[in-house]
């Protein structure tokens, strides 16, 4: 499977959470926005403060996140991505989700490759489905 992977998926895998993406091991090629690095590392830093993670735990999780991110094809955020993200969409999306969805759609159009959206974010999943992308990671998300 070729999948666009968002931060929610990477974080659950890196943190070893029980509800991590079951399809993770089926992803042969992962794609994401360069935004994912900042999202993941900011979240880890918040967890360090809120959950009082030890330095060892933070170092281990950070190394895991960076290795996961290094395995992905990262798409830079450029004017084309930002313009696409600014356009009206069929569902309500915040800025970060709009950038992720725009990146996925532009990458799919550029490569002419079948792409699955891998996310635990319900708004992003619904937006991806509204654009015809299959989604893994969010249960029972079907367009009305």
The 8 nearest C-alpha neighbors of each residue, nearest first, counted from 0:
[[1, 26, 27, 25, 2, 28, 115, 114],
 [2, 0, 28, 114, 26, 27, 29, 115],
 [3, 1, 115, 29, 114, 116, 4, 117],
 [2, 4, 30, 116, 31, 117, 29, 115],
 [5, 3, 117, 31, 2, 30, 29, 118],
 [4, 6, 7, 118, 8, 31, 35, 117],
 [5, 7, 9, 8, 35, 39, 10, 38],
 [8, 6, 10, 5, 9, 119, 118, 11],
 [7, 9, 6, 11, 10, 118, 5, 119],
 [10, 8, 6, 12, 11, 7, 13, 5],
 [9, 11, 13, 7, 12, 8, 14, 6],
 [10, 12, 19, 16, 14, 8, 9, 13],
 [11, 13, 15, 9, 10, 19, 14, 8],
 [14, 12, 10, 15, 11, 64, 63, 9],
 [13, 15, 11, 16, 12, 10, 60, 9],
 [16, 14, 12, 13, 11, 17, 19, 10],
 [15, 17, 11, 14, 18, 19, 12, 13],
 [16, 18, 19, 15, 11, 12, 20, 14],
 [17, 19, 16, 20, 11, 21, 15, 12],
 [20, 18, 11, 12, 16, 17, 21, 8],
 [19, 21, 23, 22, 136, 8, 18, 12],
 [22, 20, 23, 19, 24, 136, 18, 25],
 [21, 23, 25, 20, 24, 26, 135, 136],
 [24, 22, 20, 25, 21, 26, 19, 12],
 [23, 25, 26, 22, 21, 27, 20, 0],
 [26, 24, 22, 23, 0, 27, 21, 1],
 [25, 27, 0, 24, 28, 23, 1, 2],
 [28, 26, 0, 1, 25, 29, 24, 2],
 [29, 27, 1, 26, 2, 0, 30, 71],
 [30, 28, 71, 2, 3, 1, 72, 4],
 [29, 31, 72, 3, 71, 73, 4, 2],
 [32, 30, 73, 3, 4, 74, 72, 5],
 [31, 33, 74, 34, 73, 35, 75, 99],
 [32, 34, 73, 75, 35, 74, 36, 31],
 [33, 35, 32, 36, 37, 38, 76, 75],
 [36, 34, 38, 33, 6, 37, 32, 39],
 [37, 35, 39, 38, 34, 33, 40, 68],
 [36, 38, 40, 35, 39, 34, 41, 33],
 [39, 37, 35, 41, 36, 40, 42, 34],
 [40, 38, 42, 36, 41, 37, 6, 35],
 [39, 41, 43, 37, 42, 38, 36, 44],
 [42, 40, 44, 38, 43, 39, 37, 45],
 [43, 41, 45, 39, 44, 40, 38, 46],
 [42, 44, 46, 40, 45, 41, 47, 39],
 [43, 45, 47, 41, 46, 42, 40, 48],
 [46, 44, 42, 48, 47, 43, 49, 41],
 [47, 45, 43, 49, 50, 48, 44, 42],
 [48, 46, 52, 44, 51, 45, 50, 49],
 [47, 49, 51, 45, 46, 50, 44, 52],
 [50, 48, 46, 51, 47, 45, 52, 44],
 [49, 51, 46, 52, 47, 48, 45, 53],
 [52, 50, 47, 48, 49, 53, 46, 54],
 [51, 53, 47, 50, 56, 57, 54, 46],
 [54, 52, 56, 55, 57, 51, 47, 58],
 [53, 55, 57, 56, 58, 52, 47, 59],
 [54, 56, 58, 53, 57, 59, 52, 60],
 [57, 55, 53, 59, 54, 58, 52, 60],
 [56, 58, 54, 60, 59, 55, 61, 53],
 [59, 57, 61, 55, 56, 60, 54, 62],
 [58, 60, 56, 62, 57, 61, 55, 63],
 [61, 59, 63, 57, 62, 58, 56, 13],
 [60, 62, 64, 58, 63, 59, 57, 65],
 [61, 63, 65, 59, 60, 64, 58, 66],
 [64, 62, 60, 66, 61, 65, 13, 67],
 [65, 63, 61, 67, 66, 62, 13, 68],
 [64, 66, 68, 62, 67, 63, 69, 61],
 [67, 65, 69, 63, 64, 68, 62, 70],
 [68, 66, 64, 70, 69, 65, 63, 71],
 [67, 69, 65, 70, 71, 66, 64, 36],
 [70, 68, 66, 71, 67, 65, 72, 73],
 [69, 71, 67, 68, 66, 72, 29, 28],
 [72, 70, 29, 30, 68, 69, 73, 31],
 [71, 73, 30, 29, 31, 74, 70, 69],
 [74, 72, 31, 33, 32, 71, 30, 75],
 [73, 75, 32, 33, 31, 76, 72, 102],
 [76, 74, 33, 77, 32, 73, 34, 80],
 [77, 75, 80, 74, 33, 32, 81, 78],
 [76, 78, 80, 79, 75, 81, 82, 74],
 [77, 79, 81, 80, 82, 76, 83, 84],
 [80, 78, 82, 77, 81, 83, 76, 84],
 [81, 79, 83, 77, 82, 78, 76, 102],
 [80, 82, 84, 78, 83, 79, 85, 77],
 [81, 83, 85, 79, 84, 80, 78, 86],
 [84, 82, 80, 86, 85, 81, 101, 79],
 [85, 83, 97, 81, 98, 101, 82, 86],
 [86, 84, 82, 83, 81, 87, 97, 94],
 [85, 87, 83, 84, 88, 82, 81, 97],
 [88, 86, 85, 89, 84, 90, 83, 91],
 [87, 89, 90, 86, 91, 126, 92, 84],
 [88, 90, 129, 87, 126, 91, 130, 92],
 [91, 89, 88, 126, 92, 125, 129, 122],
 [90, 92, 93, 89, 88, 122, 126, 123],
 [93, 91, 97, 96, 90, 122, 94, 123],
 [92, 94, 96, 95, 97, 91, 122, 98],
 [93, 95, 97, 96, 98, 92, 84, 85],
 [96, 94, 98, 97, 93, 99, 92, 34],
 [95, 97, 99, 98, 93, 94, 123, 92],
 [96, 98, 84, 94, 100, 95, 99, 92],
 [99, 97, 101, 95, 84, 96, 100, 102],
 [100, 98, 96, 102, 97, 101, 103, 32],
 [99, 101, 103, 97, 102, 98, 96, 104],
 [102, 100, 98, 84, 104, 103, 99, 83],
 [101, 103, 99, 105, 100, 104, 80, 106],
 [102, 104, 100, 106, 101, 105, 107, 99],
 [103, 105, 107, 101, 106, 102, 100, 108],
 [104, 106, 108, 102, 107, 103, 109, 101],
 [107, 105, 109, 103, 104, 108, 102, 110],
 [106, 108, 104, 110, 105, 112, 109, 111],
 [109, 107, 105, 111, 106, 110, 104, 112],
 [110, 108, 106, 107, 111, 105, 112, 104],
 [109, 111, 112, 107, 108, 106, 105, 113],
 [112, 110, 108, 107, 109, 113, 106, 114],
 [111, 113, 110, 107, 114, 108, 109, 1],
 [112, 114, 107, 111, 115, 1, 132, 2],
 [115, 113, 2, 1, 112, 107, 116, 132],
 [114, 116, 2, 133, 134, 132, 3, 1],
 [115, 117, 134, 3, 2, 133, 118, 135],
 [118, 116, 4, 135, 136, 3, 134, 2],
 [119, 117, 136, 120, 8, 5, 7, 116],
 [118, 120, 136, 137, 7, 121, 8, 117],
 [121, 119, 118, 123, 122, 124, 7, 137],
 [120, 122, 124, 123, 125, 119, 137, 140],
 [123, 121, 125, 124, 120, 126, 92, 91],
 [122, 124, 126, 120, 125, 121, 96, 127],
 [125, 123, 121, 127, 122, 126, 120, 128],
 [124, 126, 128, 122, 127, 123, 121, 129],
 [127, 125, 123, 129, 128, 124, 90, 122],
 [128, 126, 124, 130, 132, 129, 125, 123],
 [127, 129, 131, 132, 125, 130, 126, 133],
 [130, 128, 126, 127, 131, 125, 89, 142],
 [131, 129, 127, 128, 132, 126, 89, 104],
 [132, 130, 128, 129, 127, 133, 126, 134],
 [133, 131, 128, 127, 130, 115, 134, 116],
 [132, 134, 115, 128, 116, 131, 135, 127],
 [135, 133, 116, 115, 117, 124, 132, 136],
 [136, 134, 117, 137, 116, 118, 133, 115],
 [135, 137, 119, 118, 20, 117, 138, 134],
 [138, 136, 119, 135, 121, 140, 118, 139],
 [137, 139, 140, 136, 135, 119, 121, 141],
 [140, 138, 141, 137, 142, 121, 136, 135],
 [141, 139, 138, 137, 125, 142, 124, 121],
 [140, 142, 139, 143, 125, 128, 138, 129],
 [141, 143, 129, 140, 128, 125, 126, 139],
 [142, 141, 140, 129, 125, 128, 139, 90]]
